[in-house]
Amino acid sequence: MNISLVGLTLHVPGVERSLNFYKRLPDRSILFHMPGKFALLKVGSPRLGLLQDQKRPFHVEIDCQDLDATCVLLKESGFQLEGPTTRAWGERDALVVDLMATLLSLARHMDRRREIGDA
């Protein structure tokens, strides 16, 4: 079973303002954008998410090839999980909070997202 760190999502007070800042980075593209709520950029290989939320400063995204099998292994290892859950955009994930209250999102991340330009 393979898992891989694929990105980081910053929890920000204003998605549009943050998006305007980060889209100036070189070698980046916008993969997904829900105005006022969420934006996902590809910066080189990893992804950077911008989420309208101030409950925590960020969360870590980990990709796994088999979400259900990964969840079973984590539960057997003593982790407490929330999910798996299917999100409105079709992605399934499970959430774990570490000892420092950092949220980890485990998912088989969708490969079919298309770049939408700079809009």
Number of C-alpha atoms within 10 A of each C-alpha: 8 8 15 11 15 16 21 19 21 21 20 21 15 17 23 20 11 17 20 11 10 17 16 11 11 9 10 19 21 23 19 17 20 11 12 14 15 21 21 21 23 18 17 12 10 13 19 23 26 25 24 19 16 12 8 12 13 19 20 19 24 18 19 21 15 14 20 17 12 18 24 12 12 14 12 10 9 8 14 14 17 13 14 16 13 12 9 7 7 10 13 19 24 19 20 19 15 11 7 6 10 14 18 20 22 28 25 17 18 11 6 7 10 10 14 12 10 13 5
